């Protein structure tokens, strides 16, 4: 099968949708299918199977800044690539975002599978509902990545839906693969406090855009209360970067800027704790599963998208038997510091989170997701032939 995957966001910028598109393309290739990704790129394409359609511009969306390519030149390149590739099926991610996905929906040179990722408050869905309903008639299959994503889009465009989890590559990591282990750290006494004697250095890793929705400032405000010997590694960038650097000048905070995929994976695997303090607007906590798959303990805010990963059923209905994420009250530096200290100070607790996290990540394996999508691709093609 020849599959075209269309991503509206620049592949040069880290993001959950981008990671899903690239991961699914690789999973399809492992199964012997030809997968090609069409997307904006602000630099060299990240893989040989990527066709760049142009550069991106930042656009406000859902409390974030989305790197999209709505300009006419990008649409001309998209249309040309769509006709040249002769795809059997085209998989659109965020099909209503201006740019290559919306263009592909309008042109429709092959059956279309449309996946919606966003959750939260999106006024455009209400304002443009009539247009959205018409565009949606061109979709052969409609997918939402979570119940929250479905709740956003289904009332506005209706139709029959499939809810499919986001996936993560959880096949290659075992607890023993990590360069640090929970036993290397400190006194396992749960009551350890931030001002105790110095211990071997531990790291809290943050990855994401520097914008209010991702909650980086909450982590920086929690820094003074973190235990001795803790560093905060901050990867990514955004419109708030310089202001946050100015307001939080602690020597314990290391600003890494934008990192490559390989460096991101290395940092995540070596971190003592991965911290995701988002304030909301996350339809599914794929970043939590990625940290779990890397063998890293996770502390996250208790927002609905993250709670589903931490406590909800998996695609096969499994509910975690033991906690796999330490949850903190959203938008509360005191609660976040307490949750981080509880994990940093207790290697037994940390190892329990790591083991439970690896088990949880395997329940959301990307290859399983790929099989489900192949079923939808075949159904879309069959409906187009009928």
C-alpha positions as a Markdown table, in Angstrom:
| # | Residue | x | y | z |
|---|---|---|---|---|
| 1 | Unk | 0.0 | 0.0 | 0.0 |
| 2 | Unk | 1.2 | 3.5 | -0.8 |
| 3 | Unk | 0.3 | 5.9 | 2.0 |
| 4 | Unk | 0.6 | 9.7 | 2.1 |
| 5 | Unk | 0.7 | 11.2 | 5.6 |
| 6 | Unk | 0.0 | 14.9 | 5.6 |
| 7 | Unk | 1.2 | 17.0 | 8.6 |
| 8 | Unk | 0.2 | 20.7 | 8.9 |
| 9 | Unk | 3.0 | 21.6 | 11.3 |
| 10 | Unk | 6.7 | 22.1 | 10.6 |
| 11 | Unk | 8.7 | 18.9 | 11.1 |
| 12 | Unk | 11.6 | 21.2 | 12.2 |
| 13 | Unk | 9.7 | 22.1 | 15.4 |
| 14 | Unk | 9.1 | 19.4 | 18.1 |
| 15 | Unk | 5.5 | 18.5 | 18.6 |
| 16 | Unk | 3.1 | 15.7 | 19.4 |
| 17 | Unk | 1.4 | 15.6 | 16.0 |
| 18 | Unk | 4.7 | 15.7 | 14.2 |
| 19 | Unk | 6.1 | 12.8 | 16.2 |
| 20 | Unk | 3.0 | 10.8 | 15.6 |
| 21 | Unk | 3.1 | 11.3 | 11.8 |
| 22 | Unk | 6.8 | 10.4 | 11.6 |
| 23 | Unk | 6.4 | 7.4 | 13.9 |
| 24 | Unk | 3.5 | 6.1 | 12.0 |
| 25 | Unk | 5.4 | 6.4 | 8.7 |
| 26 | Unk | 8.2 | 4.3 | 10.1 |
| 27 | Unk | 5.8 | 1.7 | 11.5 |
| 28 | Unk | 4.2 | 1.4 | 8.1 |
| 29 | Unk | 7.6 | 1.0 | 6.4 |
| 30 | Unk | 8.4 | -1.8 | 8.9 |
| 31 | Unk | 5.3 | -3.6 | 7.6 |
| 32 | Unk | 6.4 | -3.4 | 4.0 |
| 33 | Unk | 4.2 | -0.4 | 3.0 |
| 34 | Unk | 5.4 | 2.7 | 1.2 |
| 35 | Unk | 4.8 | 5.8 | 3.4 |
| 36 | Unk | 5.6 | 9.4 | 2.4 |
| 37 | Unk | 5.2 | 12.4 | 4.7 |
| 38 | Unk | 4.2 | 15.8 | 3.2 |
| 39 | Unk | 4.8 | 18.7 | 5.6 |
| 40 | Unk | 6.4 | 22.1 | 6.1 |
| 41 | Unk | 10.1 | 22.1 | 7.0 |
| 42 | Unk | 12.2 | 25.0 | 8.2 |
| 43 | Unk | 15.5 | 23.4 | 7.1 |
| 44 | Unk | 16.5 | 20.0 | 5.7 |
| 45 | Unk | 13.8 | 17.3 | 5.9 |
| 46 | Unk | 14.4 | 15.1 | 8.9 |
| 47 | Unk | 14.1 | 11.8 | 6.9 |
| 48 | Unk | 14.4 | 10.6 | 3.3 |
| 49 | Unk | 10.7 | 9.8 | 3.2 |
| 50 | Unk | 9.7 | 13.4 | 3.8 |
| 51 | Unk | 8.6 | 15.8 | 1.0 |
| 52 | Unk | 9.0 | 19.4 | 2.3 |
| 53 | Unk | 6.3 | 21.7 | 1.0 |
| 54 | Unk | 7.6 | 25.0 | 2.3 |
| 55 | Unk | 8.6 | 27.0 | 5.4 |
| 56 | Unk | 6.3 | 27.7 | 8.3 |
| 57 | Unk | 5.0 | 30.8 | 10.1 |
| 58 | Unk | 3.8 | 30.8 | 13.7 |
| 59 | Unk | 0.1 | 31.1 | 14.2 |
| 60 | Unk | -1.8 | 31.3 | 17.6 |
| 61 | Unk | -3.9 | 28.2 | 18.2 |
| 62 | Unk | -5.3 | 26.6 | 21.4 |
| 63 | Unk | -3.0 | 28.6 | 23.7 |
| 64 | Unk | 0.0 | 27.7 | 21.6 |
| 65 | Unk | 1.9 | 29.0 | 18.5 |
| 66 | Unk | 1.5 | 26.5 | 15.7 |
| 67 | Unk | 4.2 | 26.4 | 12.9 |
| 68 | Unk | 2.0 | 26.1 | 9.8 |
| 69 | Unk | 2.4 | 26.8 | 6.1 |
| 70 | Unk | -0.8 | 28.5 | 4.7 |
| 71 | Unk | 0.9 | 30.4 | 1.9 |
| 72 | Unk | 0.0 | 29.7 | -1.8 |
| 73 | Unk | 3.4 | 28.3 | -2.7 |
| 74 | Unk | 3.1 | 25.6 | -0.1 |
| 75 | Unk | -0.3 | 24.6 | -1.4 |
| 76 | Unk | 1.0 | 24.4 | -5.0 |
| 77 | Unk | 3.8 | 22.1 | -3.9 |
| 78 | Unk | 1.3 | 20.0 | -2.0 |
| 79 | Unk | -1.0 | 19.6 | -4.9 |
| 80 | Unk | 2.0 | 18.7 | -7.2 |
| 81 | Unk | 3.3 | 16.1 | -4.7 |
| 82 | Unk | -0.2 | 14.6 | -4.3 |
| 83 | Unk | -0.6 | 14.0 | -8.0 |
| 84 | Unk | 3.0 | 12.8 | -8.5 |
| 85 | Unk | 2.9 | 10.3 | -5.7 |
| 86 | Unk | -0.3 | 8.5 | -6.7 |
| 87 | Unk | -1.1 | 7.4 | -3.2 |
| 88 | Unk | -3.6 | 4.6 | -2.5 |
| 89 | Unk | -4.8 | 6.4 | 0.6 |
| 90 | Unk | -4.0 | 9.8 | 2.2 |
| 91 | Unk | -3.9 | 10.2 | 6.0 |
| 92 | Unk | -4.6 | 13.8 | 7.1 |
| 93 | Unk | -3.6 | 14.9 | 10.6 |
| 94 | Unk | -5.5 | 18.0 | 11.9 |
| 95 | Unk | -7.3 | 18.4 | 8.5 |
| 96 | Unk | -8.9 | 21.8 | 9.3 |
| 97 | Unk | -5.5 | 23.5 | 9.9 |
| 98 | Unk | -4.8 | 25.9 | 7.0 |
| 99 | Unk | -2.0 | 24.5 | 4.9 |
| 100 | Unk | -1.3 | 21.1 | 3.2 |
| 101 | Unk | -3.8 | 19.0 | 5.1 |
| 102 | Unk | -6.7 | 21.3 | 4.2 |
| 103 | Unk | -5.5 | 21.5 | 0.7 |
| 104 | Unk | -5.3 | 17.8 | 0.4 |
| 105 | Unk | -8.9 | 17.5 | 1.7 |
| 106 | Unk | -10.1 | 19.9 | -0.9 |
| 107 | Unk | -8.2 | 18.3 | -3.8 |
| 108 | Unk | -8.8 | 14.6 | -2.6 |
| 109 | Unk | -6.8 | 12.6 | -5.2 |
| 110 | Unk | -7.3 | 9.4 | -3.1 |
| 111 | Unk | -9.5 | 8.1 | -0.2 |
| 112 | Unk | -9.0 | 10.2 | 2.9 |
| 113 | Unk | -8.5 | 9.2 | 6.5 |
| 114 | Unk | -8.7 | 12.2 | 8.8 |
| 115 | Unk | -7.3 | 12.3 | 12.4 |
| 116 | Unk | -8.1 | 15.1 | 14.8 |
| 117 | Unk | -5.7 | 15.7 | 17.7 |
| 118 | Unk | -6.7 | 19.0 | 19.3 |
| 119 | Unk | -8.8 | 19.3 | 22.5 |
| 120 | Unk | -9.9 | 22.2 | 24.6 |
| 121 | Unk | -11.6 | 25.4 | 23.5 |
| 122 | Unk | -11.5 | 26.2 | 19.8 |
| 123 | Unk | -13.8 | 29.0 | 18.8 |
| 124 | Unk | -13.0 | 28.4 | 15.1 |
| 125 | Unk | -14.9 | 25.1 | 15.2 |
| 126 | Unk | -18.1 | 26.9 | 16.1 |
| 127 | Unk | -17.6 | 29.9 | 13.8 |
| 128 | Unk | -16.7 | 27.7 | 10.7 |
| 129 | Unk | -19.0 | 24.8 | 11.5 |
| 130 | Unk | -20.9 | 24.9 | 8.1 |
| 131 | Unk | -17.7 | 24.9 | 6.2 |
| 132 | Unk | -16.2 | 22.2 | 8.4 |
| 133 | Unk | -19.3 | 20.0 | 7.8 |
| 134 | Unk | -18.9 | 20.3 | 4.0 |
| 135 | Unk | -15.2 | 19.5 | 4.1 |
| 136 | Unk | -15.8 | 16.6 | 6.4 |
| 137 | Unk | -18.1 | 15.0 | 3.7 |
| 138 | Unk | -14.8 | 14.3 | 1.8 |
| 139 | Unk | -13.4 | 12.2 | 4.6 |
| 140 | Unk | -13.8 | 8.4 | 4.2 |
| 141 | Unk | -12.8 | 7.7 | 7.8 |
| 142 | Unk | -12.8 | 10.1 | 10.8 |
| 143 | Unk | -10.6 | 9.5 | 13.8 |
| 144 | Unk | -10.1 | 11.3 | 17.1 |
| 145 | Unk | -7.1 | 10.6 | 19.3 |
| 146 | Unk | -9.1 | 10.7 | 22.6 |
| 147 | Unk | -12.5 | 11.3 | 24.0 |
| 148 | Unk | -11.5 | 14.9 | 24.7 |
| 149 | Unk | -10.6 | 15.4 | 21.0 |
| 150 | Unk | -13.9 | 13.8 | 20.0 |
| 151 | Unk | -15.8 | 16.1 | 22.3 |
| 152 | Unk | -14.3 | 19.1 | 20.6 |
| 153 | Unk | -15.0 | 18.2 | 16.9 |
| 154 | Unk | -17.9 | 15.8 | 16.8 |
| 155 | Unk | -20.6 | 18.2 | 17.8 |
| 156 | Unk | -19.6 | 20.6 | 14.9 |
| 157 | Unk | -19.3 | 18.1 | 12.0 |
| 158 | Unk | -21.1 | 15.0 | 13.1 |
| 159 | Unk | -20.6 | 11.6 | 11.4 |
| 160 | Unk | -19.3 | 8.3 | 12.5 |
| 161 | Unk | -16.0 | 8.2 | 14.4 |
| 162 | Unk | -13.3 | 5.9 | 15.6 |
| 163 | Unk | -11.3 | 6.8 | 18.7 |
| 164 | Unk | -7.7 | 5.7 | 18.3 |
| 165 | Unk | -5.0 | 6.3 | 20.9 |
| 166 | Unk | -1.7 | 8.0 | 20.0 |
| 167 | Unk | 1.2 | 5.5 | 19.9 |
| 168 | Unk | 4.8 | 5.4 | 21.2 |
| 169 | Unk | 7.7 | 3.1 | 20.2 |
| 170 | Unk | 8.1 | 1.1 | 23.4 |
| 171 | Unk | 9.8 | -1.9 | 21.9 |
| 172 | Unk | 13.5 | -1.3 | 22.6 |
| 173 | Unk | 14.0 | 0.0 | 26.1 |
| 174 | Unk | 14.4 | -2.1 | 29.3 |
| 175 | Unk | 15.0 | -0.7 | 32.8 |
| 176 | Unk | 18.6 | -2.0 | 32.8 |
| 177 | Unk | 19.4 | 0.0 | 29.6 |
| 178 | Unk | 19.4 | 3.3 | 31.4 |
| 179 | Unk | 22.7 | 4.9 | 32.2 |
| 180 | Unk | 21.4 | 5.8 | 35.7 |
| 181 | Unk | 19.3 | 3.6 | 37.9 |
| 182 | Unk | 17.0 | 4.4 | 40.8 |
| 183 | Unk | 19.4 | 2.8 | 43.2 |
| 184 | Unk | 22.2 | 5.2 | 42.4 |
| 185 | Unk | 20.6 | 8.2 | 44.0 |
| 186 | Unk | 19.9 | 8.9 | 47.6 |
| 187 | Unk | 18.4 | 8.0 | 50.9 |
| 188 | Unk | 15.2 | 6.1 | 50.2 |
| 189 | Unk | 13.6 | 7.8 | 53.2 |
| 190 | Unk | 10.3 | 9.3 | 51.9 |
| 191 | Unk | 10.6 | 12.2 | 54.4 |
| 192 | Unk | 13.7 | 13.6 | 52.8 |
| 193 | Unk | 13.6 | 17.4 | 52.4 |
| 194 | Unk | 15.1 | 19.8 | 49.9 |
| 195 | Unk | 17.5 | 21.3 | 52.4 |
| 196 | Unk | 19.1 | 18.0 | 53.4 |
| 197 | Unk | 22.9 | 17.3 | 52.8 |
| 198 | Unk | 24.1 | 17.3 | 49.3 |
| 199 | Unk | 23.6 | 14.2 | 47.3 |
| 200 | Unk | 24.6 | 13.0 | 43.8 |
| 201 | Unk | 23.3 | 15.4 | 41.2 |
| 202 | Unk | 19.8 | 14.6 | 39.9 |
| 203 | Unk | 18.1 | 16.2 | 36.9 |
| 204 | Unk | 14.5 | 17.2 | 36.1 |
| 205 | Unk | 13.9 | 17.4 | 32.4 |
| 206 | Unk | 11.4 | 19.6 | 30.7 |
| 207 | Unk | 10.7 | 19.5 | 26.9 |
| 208 | Unk | 8.2 | 21.7 | 25.1 |
| 209 | Unk | 7.4 | 25.1 | 23.8 |
| 210 | Unk | 8.0 | 28.0 | 26.1 |
| 211 | Unk | 4.5 | 29.3 | 26.3 |
| 212 | Unk | 2.0 | 29.5 | 29.2 |
| 213 | Unk | 0.0 | 26.4 | 28.2 |
| 214 | Unk | 3.0 | 24.1 | 28.7 |
| 215 | Unk | 3.5 | 25.2 | 32.3 |
| 216 | Unk | 7.2 | 25.8 | 32.2 |
| 217 | Unk | 6.9 | 28.8 | 34.5 |
| 218 | Unk | 5.2 | 26.6 | 37.1 |
| 219 | Unk | 8.3 | 24.4 | 37.2 |
| 220 | Unk | 10.6 | 27.4 | 37.4 |
| 221 | Unk | 8.6 | 28.8 | 40.3 |
| 222 | Unk | 8.9 | 25.4 | 42.0 |
| 223 | Unk | 12.7 | 25.4 | 41.6 |
| 224 | Unk | 13.6 | 27.0 | 45.0 |
| 225 | Unk | 11.7 | 24.3 | 46.8 |
| 226 | Unk | 13.4 | 21.4 | 45.1 |
| 227 | Unk | 15.9 | 19.3 | 47.0 |
| 228 | Unk | 19.6 | 20.0 | 47.1 |
| 229 | Unk | 21.6 | 18.6 | 44.2 |
| 230 | Unk | 18.8 | 19.0 | 41.6 |
| 231 | Unk | 19.2 | 20.6 | 38.2 |
| 232 | Unk | 16.5 | 21.5 | 35.8 |
| 233 | Unk | 17.2 | 20.9 | 32.2 |
| 234 | Unk | 15.0 | 23.0 | 29.9 |
| 235 | Unk | 14.8 | 22.0 | 26.2 |
| 236 | Unk | 12.8 | 23.8 | 23.6 |
| 237 | Unk | 12.1 | 27.5 | 22.9 |
| 238 | Unk | 9.3 | 29.9 | 22.4 |
| 239 | Unk | 8.0 | 33.4 | 22.7 |
| 240 | Unk | 8.4 | 33.3 | 26.5 |
| 241 | Unk | 12.1 | 32.0 | 26.6 |
| 242 | Unk | 13.9 | 35.3 | 27.1 |
| 243 | Unk | 11.4 | 36.6 | 29.7 |
| 244 | Unk | 11.6 | 33.4 | 31.7 |
| 245 | Unk | 15.4 | 33.4 | 31.6 |
| 246 | Unk | 15.3 | 37.0 | 32.9 |
| 247 | Unk | 12.8 | 36.3 | 35.7 |
| 248 | Unk | 14.3 | 33.0 | 36.8 |
| 249 | Unk | 18.1 | 33.3 | 36.8 |
| 250 | Unk | 19.0 | 30.3 | 39.0 |
| 251 | Unk | 22.3 | 28.5 | 38.4 |
| 252 | Unk | 20.4 | 25.2 | 38.8 |
| 253 | Unk | 18.4 | 25.9 | 35.5 |
| 254 | Unk | 20.2 | 24.9 | 32.3 |
| 255 | Unk | 18.6 | 26.3 | 29.1 |
| 256 | Unk | 19.4 | 23.8 | 26.2 |
| 257 | Unk | 17.4 | 25.5 | 23.4 |
| 258 | Unk | 16.1 | 23.4 | 20.6 |
| 259 | Unk | 17.5 | 19.9 | 20.6 |
| 260 | Unk | 17.7 | 17.2 | 17.9 |
| 261 | Unk | 15.5 | 14.1 | 18.1 |
| 262 | Unk | 18.6 | 12.0 | 19.1 |
| 263 | Unk | 19.6 | 14.5 | 21.8 |
| 264 | Unk | 16.1 | 14.7 | 23.1 |
| 265 | Unk | 16.0 | 10.9 | 23.4 |
| 266 | Unk | 19.3 | 10.8 | 25.2 |
| 267 | Unk | 18.3 | 13.6 | 27.6 |
| 268 | Unk | 15.0 | 11.9 | 28.4 |
| 269 | Unk | 16.6 | 8.5 | 29.0 |
| 270 | Unk | 19.3 | 10.0 | 31.3 |
| 271 | Unk | 17.0 | 12.3 | 33.3 |
| 272 | Unk | 16.1 | 11.4 | 36.9 |
| 273 | Unk | 12.6 | 12.7 | 36.3 |
| 274 | Unk | 10.7 | 14.0 | 33.3 |
| 275 | Unk | 8.3 | 16.8 | 34.3 |
| 276 | Unk | 5.2 | 17.8 | 32.3 |
| 277 | Unk | 3.5 | 20.7 | 34.2 |
| 278 | Unk | 1.0 | 21.6 | 31.4 |
| 279 | Unk | -2.0 | 23.7 | 32.4 |
| 280 | Unk | -4.5 | 22.2 | 29.9 |
| 281 | Unk | -5.4 | 21.8 | 26.2 |
| 282 | Unk | -3.7 | 18.4 | 25.9 |
| 283 | Unk | -6.0 | 15.9 | 24.3 |
| 284 | Unk | -3.6 | 13.0 | 25.1 |
| 285 | Unk | -0.4 | 12.7 | 27.1 |
| 286 | Unk | 1.8 | 11.2 | 24.4 |
| 287 | Unk | 4.9 | 13.0 | 25.8 |
| 288 | Unk | 4.3 | 11.1 | 29.1 |
| 289 | Unk | 4.3 | 7.8 | 27.3 |
| 290 | Unk | 7.5 | 8.7 | 25.4 |
| 291 | Unk | 9.3 | 9.4 | 28.8 |
| 292 | Unk | 8.0 | 6.1 | 30.2 |
| 293 | Unk | 9.2 | 4.2 | 27.1 |
| 294 | Unk | 12.7 | 5.8 | 27.8 |
| 295 | Unk | 12.7 | 4.3 | 31.2 |
| 296 | Unk | 12.3 | 7.6 | 33.1 |
| 297 | Unk | 10.0 | 8.4 | 36.0 |
| 298 | Unk | 7.3 | 11.0 | 35.2 |
| 299 | Unk | 5.8 | 13.8 | 37.2 |
| 300 | Unk | 2.9 | 15.6 | 35.5 |
| 301 | Unk | 0.0 | 18.0 | 36.2 |
| 302 | Unk | -3.3 | 16.3 | 36.8 |
| 303 | Unk | -5.1 | 17.6 | 33.7 |
| 304 | Unk | -7.6 | 15.4 | 31.9 |
| 305 | Unk | -5.3 | 14.4 | 29.0 |
| 306 | Unk | -2.5 | 13.4 | 31.4 |
| 307 | Unk | -4.8 | 11.6 | 33.8 |
| 308 | Unk | -6.1 | 9.4 | 31.0 |
| 309 | Unk | -2.5 | 8.2 | 30.5 |
| 310 | Unk | -1.8 | 7.9 | 34.2 |
| 311 | Unk | -5.0 | 6.1 | 35.3 |
| 312 | Unk | -7.4 | 5.5 | 32.4 |
| 313 | Unk | -7.9 | 2.3 | 30.3 |
| 314 | Unk | -5.4 | 1.5 | 27.5 |
| 315 | Unk | -6.6 | 0.7 | 23.9 |
| 316 | Unk | -7.2 | -2.9 | 25.0 |
| 317 | Unk | -9.0 | -1.9 | 28.2 |
| 318 | Unk | -6.1 | -2.4 | 30.7 |
| 319 | Unk | -6.2 | -0.1 | 33.7 |
| 320 | Unk | -2.9 | 0.5 | 35.5 |
| 321 | Unk | -2.5 | -1.8 | 38.5 |
| 322 | Unk | -0.1 | 0.7 | 40.1 |
| 323 | Unk | 0.7 | 4.3 | 39.6 |
| 324 | Unk | 2.8 | 5.1 | 36.6 |
| 325 | Unk | 2.8 | 8.9 | 37.0 |
| 326 | Unk | 3.2 | 11.1 | 40.0 |
| 327 | Unk | 0.5 | 13.7 | 39.6 |
| 328 | Unk | 0.5 | 17.3 | 40.9 |
| 329 | Unk | -2.2 | 20.0 | 41.1 |
| 330 | Unk | -2.2 | 22.0 | 37.9 |
| 331 | Unk | -0.8 | 25.6 | 38.1 |
| 332 | Unk | 0.5 | 25.0 | 41.6 |
| 333 | Unk | 4.3 | 25.3 | 42.1 |
| 334 | Unk | 4.0 | 24.1 | 45.7 |
| 335 | Unk | 2.2 | 20.9 | 44.7 |
| 336 | Unk | 4.6 | 20.4 | 41.8 |
| 337 | Unk | 7.7 | 20.8 | 44.0 |
| 338 | Unk | 6.2 | 18.3 | 46.5 |
| 339 | Unk | 5.6 | 15.7 | 43.8 |
| 340 | Unk | 9.0 | 16.1 | 42.3 |
| 341 | Unk | 10.7 | 15.9 | 45.7 |
| 342 | Unk | 8.7 | 12.8 | 46.6 |
| 343 | Unk | 10.2 | 11.1 | 43.5 |
| 344 | Unk | 13.7 | 12.6 | 43.6 |
| 345 | Unk | 14.2 | 11.6 | 47.3 |
| 346 | Unk | 12.9 | 8.1 | 47.1 |
| 347 | Unk | 14.7 | 5.7 | 44.7 |
| 348 | Unk | 12.3 | 2.9 | 45.5 |
| 349 | Unk | 9.3 | 5.0 | 44.5 |
| 350 | Unk | 11.2 | 6.2 | 41.4 |
| 351 | Unk | 11.9 | 2.6 | 40.3 |
| 352 | Unk | 8.3 | 1.7 | 40.8 |
| 353 | Unk | 7.3 | 4.5 | 38.5 |
| 354 | Unk | 9.8 | 3.4 | 35.9 |
| 355 | Unk | 8.7 | -0.2 | 35.9 |
| 356 | Unk | 5.0 | 0.7 | 35.8 |
| 357 | Unk | 5.7 | 3.3 | 33.1 |
| 358 | Unk | 7.4 | 0.8 | 30.9 |
| 359 | Unk | 4.5 | -1.6 | 31.2 |
| 360 | Unk | 2.1 | 1.3 | 30.5 |
| 361 | Unk | 4.0 | 2.5 | 27.4 |
| 362 | Unk | 3.9 | -1.0 | 25.9 |
| 363 | Unk | 0.1 | -1.0 | 26.1 |
| 364 | Unk | 0.2 | 2.0 | 23.7 |
| 365 | Unk | 2.7 | 0.5 | 21.3 |
| 366 | Unk | 2.9 | 2.3 | 17.9 |
| 367 | Unk | 2.9 | -0.9 | 15.9 |
| 368 | Unk | -0.5 | -1.8 | 17.4 |
| 369 | Unk | -1.7 | 1.6 | 16.3 |
| 370 | Unk | -0.3 | 1.1 | 12.9 |
| 371 | Unk | -2.3 | -2.2 | 12.5 |
| 372 | Unk | -5.5 | -0.3 | 13.5 |
| 373 | Unk | -4.8 | 2.4 | 10.9 |
| 374 | Unk | -4.1 | -0.1 | 8.2 |
| 375 | Unk | -7.6 | -1.5 | 8.8 |
| 376 | Unk | -9.1 | 2.0 | 8.3 |
| 377 | Unk | -7.0 | 2.6 | 5.2 |
| 378 | Unk | -8.3 | -0.6 | 3.7 |
| 379 | Unk | -11.8 | 0.3 | 4.6 |
| 380 | Unk | -11.4 | 3.8 | 3.1 |
| 381 | Unk | -10.0 | 2.3 | -0.1 |
| 382 | Unk | -12.9 | -0.2 | -0.3 |
| 383 | Unk | -15.5 | 2.6 | 0.2 |
| 384 | Unk | -13.9 | 4.6 | -2.6 |
| 385 | Unk | -14.0 | 1.6 | -5.0 |
| 386 | Unk | -17.7 | 0.9 | -4.2 |
